[in-house]
Amino acid sequence: MITYNGERIVDAAFAEQVYEAVARIPRGKVATYGQIAAQVGDTLAGREVGHIMSCAPSGRNLPCHRVVNRTGALTMLSAGRKNNVLCWKRRA
């Protein structure tokens, strides 16, 4: 992950690995941002995983409701991003 002037630039290959890891989370289970980061090979990239998930394309139909923070709380909706709201509405 590269930060330039406060804007995040995401490595597309890393983002794709994150999306694939999230897609593999089975029903009835959750994973933390840190666990997903470790699965894709960067144990220190939990924040980057959170950023990638906040920008996830709605057409991917990812189970974003299965991704939680380290305390087990759902946090994506609190970001207030339109895409996250759409993700939650699809699961309602």
Helices and strands as residue ranges (DSSP letters): E 2-4, E 7-9, H 12-23, E 31-32, H 33-39, H 46-54, G 58-60, G 64-66, E 67-68, G 76-79, H 82-91
